[in-house]
Amino acid sequence: MVSAGKLCVALFLFLIFSCQDEDPTPPQYLLEEGLTSFSFLKEDNSSLTEDVNAVISGTRIKLNLPPGVTKGSLVASFSTKSKGTKVFIGELEQTSRTNVNDFSSDIIYKAVSEDGKRYSYHVEINPVTEAIDEALEALRQRYKVPGMSVAITRNGKIVFSKGYGYADKTTGDLVNNQSMFRVASLSKPVTHAAILKLVQDGKLSLSDKVFGAGGILGGTYPSPPAKSAIGQITVRNLIDHTAGWANNPNDPMFGDYSFTAEKIIENQILHRPLDYKPGTTFFYSNIGYCILGRVIEKVTGKKYSDFVKEEILMPAGVSGMRIAGSTHRQRAKDEVVYYQNEFDPYSYNMARMDSHGGWIATAEDLAHFMAVIDRNPGEPDLIDSGLLRTGYFGYTNWTHYGSMAGTTSVITRLNDEYSFVVLANTRVNDSPHQLADDINVTLSSIIVSGQILTIQELSANSVN
């Protein structure tokens, strides 16, 4: 039998290594060439009794409003280095001392000079998360990460969400709360939850066999070779990474990208004998979760992503998650650009990675997903608490990592109160889990030590 493991489980997806020596900051121009001043003037804002002037520091515009001033309707005064520079929020051009905007949510100003250079700035009002900001910016600089996004929940509610750095270094676009990232192996907890939902609904059992006569996929794929134990693999084995295959000589999911998932599974059954008896040995398996995706499709008669959206994501309040495109041209709206030297992040076949590594999401999306599987009574779970104790979902604290060229991702159930998600658009290639480890340890320490600030302050800055 396989032991339950440690209380904190870190699962790593190791893909092809490559160098890591990119500068996280766009080198082509200075931010000081864009906005040179930013204020809220009492003459333009009746709720103010005095002018409030900002400090512009790098990509951040920081202001402190007096208590009682609403952030939902304010007029900004600003100036630019060049008179010909235009200023935008999204696609809407802004005029100093004219436009009324809601500053209670994440706002990014973009200054565009006459020669097409862009300068982007986050507006931060009454910033109260210095510990997180300083720690994550330090990590971003240390590991030369272009951009990252973080979301923290307390008792199932998002209490902090913020972007750091660049979504696109070429255009200077900044990461914000709507920025979408490939999440790599954070797709596996999503698939895990979908399987548990089917068990809860009586559509399958964790003890069901997958291949061979009577198996869920027995009529879809060839029968295993004689004397093979492949026919003994159960749904539970696939969830727990104990099906019996090792990634020797290689991970089959990252071989010939012209192969479909179905072709890879067929080859696995016919030509790759098990290395271990099913249920006896943990060996991290991408193909195991690829097979679970096909189990979901067989049982439901629906496309894997459609079932997950309908039964897991939509009930969690998540509408934007989708399977990633493979190429730069196939990027979704608000999707970041991925950066990696020596290995092209846009060379993967993302469609066939769907159930083990194919999703894109915002940090908030995954935080909302966590809230419906975390066994915290603050938000009702989608799945019975007994089933949610299956595998690492049942641990007091657990962590899952995702890693692929151009992507680092972390989701952590820290304790019965806090969870968090961090997504980044690069990875450290000579040690793919190093950045994720440091993010996880750093953010966990800040939260546990109380540096994060009081919940009353967090709630005042809540993004829900």
N, C-alpha and C positions, 0 to 999 in steps of 0.2 A: 504494500500500500504506500501511497505517496503522503508524506507528512503535510500538515496544513500550512507549513512555511512560517516565515517570520511575520510579525504583525504589520510591518511596512514592506510592501512588495513593490519592487521596481522592475518593470519589464522593458527591455531595450530592443529596438529594431536596428540591427547592425547591417548596413548596406555598404556600398563601395566607398572606400576612403578617398579623400582628395585634400589638397592643400587648403590652408585657411590664412590668407594674408591680405584680406580686403579691408580698406578703411571704411568704417561705418558712416562717415560724413561725406556728403557730396563735395568734391573738391573744386567745382568749377567757379564758385563765386562766394563772396562774403554776405552773410545775412544782414549785416549792417547797411548793405546797399539797398535793402527793401524798406521796411517800416523803421522810422527813426523816433517816433513818439506815439503814445497811445494813452488816452485818458477817458474818464467819464466826467463831464463838466456839470456842475450844479445848474448852470443856465439851461442846459438841455435835458436835465433829468430832475423832475420836481421832487423825487424822493430823497435827493441828496441835499445836505446842508453845506457841503464843501466839495471842491474838486478832488477827484481821486486819480492820481497819476500812476501809471504802470512802470515797472522795471522790465525792460526787454533784455532777456538773457538767452542767447542762442536762439532756439526755436520756441521759446516760451515767453509769453506776455503775462506777468504776474501782477495782480492788483488785490488790495484788501478793502472790501466794502464795509461800511459801518454796520453794526447790528440793526436788524429790522428792514434793511433795504432789500427789496425783492430783485432777484436776478432775471426775472421772466420778461422784463420790458425795459431795455436800456438803450441809450443812444451813445455811440462811441465817437470820440474825436481822435483823429490820427493824422500823421504826416508821413511823407515818403521822401527818400533821398532825391529822387528825380520827379519833377512835376509831371512828366509823361507816364509815370507808373500808375497802373490801374490796380484796384484792390477788390477782391472777391471773397464772398463766403459761398462755397459751392460754385454754382454758375451765376449767382446773383451779384452784380457789380455793386460795390458799396461807395457811398459818398460820405466824407467826414461830416459829423454833426447832423446827419440826415436820417439814416436808416435805423429803425427800431428792431432790435434783435433779442431773442431769448437766450440769455447766457446761463441758464440753469443746467444746460446740457453741454456736451463737448462741442466747442466751436473752433474751427480753424480758419484763420485769415490767410489769404494768398495774395501776395503782391507780385504783379507781372510787369516787368520793365518794358520799355519800348523795343528793346532788342530781343524780347522773348524770354529773358531770364526770370525764374520763379523763386519766390522766397515765401516759405510757409511757416506759420506760427500758431501754436496752441494758446488759447486764452485760459488762464487759470485764475479763478477768483477765490480769495480766501484759502489758498492752498494749505492743507493741514496734514499732508501725508509725506512730510520731508524724509522720514526714515525709509519708506518704500522708494520714493523718487531717487534719493541718493544711492541706495543700494543697487537698484536696477540699472541706473545710469552707469554706476561703476562696473557692473557686470557687462553691460553693453559695450563699454569702452575696452575693458580688459580682453573680451573675446571678439572684438571687432564685429559686433552684431549690427547690421543696418537698422532693424526695427523689431520691436516686440510689443505684445499686448498682454495685459493682465486683468483678471477679474477675480474678486474675492467675495465669497458668500458667508453670511453668518445666519445660522438657523434657516437655511434655504433661500434667503433673500440676498440679492447682490448689494453689497455695501460699498464696494470700491471697484471702479473700472477705468482703465487709462491706457493710452498708447504712448510709446516712447520711440523716438527715432523715425526712420524713413521707411515708408511703404515702397517708394520708388526713388532710388538715388538719382536717376537721370532727370526726372521732373521736379525733384525736391518735395514730392507729396509726402506728408507725414502719416504715420500710423494713427488711427483714431478708433473709437469703439465700434465702428462699422467695418473696419478692415478685416478681410477674410484671409485665412491662412490654410495651407495644407496642414492637416493634423497628424498625418502618418499613422502610427500605431494607436493613437487615441481613438481610431476607428474601431478597435477591438472591444473596448467597453461598450460601445454603442451596439455592436453585433451581439455581444454577451447579453445585454438587456433585452434585445429583440427575441433571442432564443428563450429567455426566461418568461417573457410575455406569452409566447406560444405554449410553454409548459403550463403557465397559469390558466390559459384559456382551454386547456385540454387537447391541444392540437398535436402535441408530441410529449415524450418523456425523456428525461436525461439519460435513462438507461436504454433507450432505443438504439438498435444497431443501425449503422449508416450504409454499409456496403454489403453486397452479396444477397442471397435469397432472403426475402423478408426485410431487408434493410430499407431505410427511407429512400436512398438513391440506388437501390438494387436494380431497378428497372431502367435506370438512366445511364449507368456506367457498366463496363464489363465486370464479370464476376472475378474476384481475386484469384490468383493462381492456387492450385491445389496445395494443401498444407500451409498456406499463408494464414497468418493471424489477422490480416487486414479486415476480414469479415467480423472480427470481434470488437472493432473500434466502435465506441458509443458516442453519443452527443456529449456526454459529460467529459469523456477523454479529450474531445476536440476543444471544449471550453478550457480545460485545465492544462492544455499543452502536454498531454500524456498519451497521445495516440500511438507513439512508438517510432515515428520517423525522426531522424536527426538530419541536420542540414549538410550532410556529407554525400557527395563531394562539394555541393553548393546548395544554396536556397533555390528551390525550383521556381519560386515566384519572380526571380530576377534573372532568368535565363533569356531565351529567345522571346523578344517582345512581340513577335508576330503571332505567337501562340495565344489562343483563347484560354480562359480559366478552365473551361471544360476539357480542352486538350491536355493541359498540364495535369489535371486530376486523373485523367485516363492513363497518362504515362506513369503517374505516381503509383496507381494501382497495379499496373502490369509490369513495370520495369524497375521499381525501387522497393526492394524488400524492407520490411520493418527492421529497425535496429534494436528495438526493445519490445517486450510484450506489452500490449495496450494496458494502460492503467498503472504501470510500475515506475516509470521514469519521466521526470519533467524535462522537456527539451523545447525551448521556445520555437513556435511554429507559425509562420505566416500562412502556409498552405492549409493548416488546420482551420484557420479562420476563413480562408477562401472557401473551403468545403462547407463551413457553417452557413455562408452566404447562399450556397446552392441548396442547402437543406431548407432554409427559409423560403426560397423560391418554390421548391417542390411542395412543401406543406401548404403554402398559402396560395399558390397559383399566381403570385404577383412578382414583379421585379423586386429584387432585394431592396433597392433604395426607396421604392414606392411604399413598401410595407413599413420600413423604418420611419419614413416621414409620417405616415398615417397613424401608426400605433405607438410610436415612441416620441418623435420630435414635436409634432403638432400638439399633442397633449401636454408637453413640457413648455409650450409657448415658443417653440423654435420654428421659424418658417424659412430661414434663408440657407440652411445647410444643404449641400448637394455634393455629388461626386465631382471631383476636380477634372478639368481638362488636362491633357498631356503637354500641350505646347504653350509657348508664350502668347500666341494669338488666341488661344482658347481660354485665357484667363477670364474669370467671372467679373461682374461689376464689383468694385471695391476690393478685388483680390490683390494682395501685395505681389511684388516681384521677388523672386527667389535668387539668392546669390551663393555661388560656390565656384571655386577655381578647380580646374582639371577634371571635373565631372559635371556634366550638364544637367541641372535640375529639371530641364524640360525634355529629357530623353526617356522618361518612364512611360509605361502603358498604364495610366491611372485608372482607366475603366475596369481593367481586370483585377486591380488592387482593391476594388470597392469595399469588401467586407473586412479586409485586414489592414488597409492603409489608404483608402481612396477619398475620404471625406475632406471638404473644406468647411471652415466654420469661423465665427468670431469667438473671442474668448468668452464673451457673454453667452453665446449659444451653448457652449460646453458647460458653463456654470449653471445655466438653467437645466441642462440635461442632468448634471450631477445632483441637482436639487430634488429630482424625482426618483433617484436610486440610492440616496445616501442614508436612509433609515433615520433621518432627522424629522421629528414630528412637526417642525415648523412649516413644512410643505408636505402635502400628501404624496406618498410614493405611488408610482404606477404599478408596482409589483409587490406582492405579499412579502412581508418581512422575513418569513421563513425561507422563501426562495432567494431573497436578497442576501442570505447568508451563504449562498453557493459560491465557493471559491473566494477570491480576495475581496469581493463585494462585502463579505461578512466581517472583515477585519475592522478593528477599532480605527486604525489609520492605514491607508494604503495609497500608493502612488503608481501611476502608469506613465511611462515615457513614450514619445514618438520621435523617430530620427530617420531622416533620409536627406539626400543632398538638397540643401536649401531650406531645411526644416528642422527645428527643435521644438518639441511640445511637451508640456507637463500638465497632468491633472492629479490633484492630491486631495484626499479626504484626510484632513489633518487631525481632526478629533470629532466629537459629537456636536461641535459648535461651528467650526470653520472648515471651509474647503476653498481651493483656488485653482485657477487655470492660467498658464503662461504659454504664449505662442511666439515663435521667432522665425525670421526668414533667412536663417543660415544655420550651420552647425559646425562644431569643431571636429574636423575629419580624422585626425590621428587618434582621437578619443571621443567617439560620438556621444557618450553619455556625460562627458565632463561638464558641459554648459548646463545640461538639465540637472545634474547633481547639485551644482552651485546655486542655481535658481531655487531648487527645492529646499535646500538647507537654509539659504539666506532668507527666503520669504517665510518659511516655517518658524525660524528663530525670531523674526520681527513680530509675527503674530502672537506666538506663545509668550514672548517677553513683555507684551503689552505696549511696545513701541508704536504699534499701528495707530493708536489714539483710541479714545473712548467710543463706545458704540453710539452714544448720543451725537458725537461729532460726525461719525461715519454716516449715520442716518440722515443728517442734514445735507450730506453730499451724495446721497444715494442716487443711483442712475435708474432705479426701477420706476 
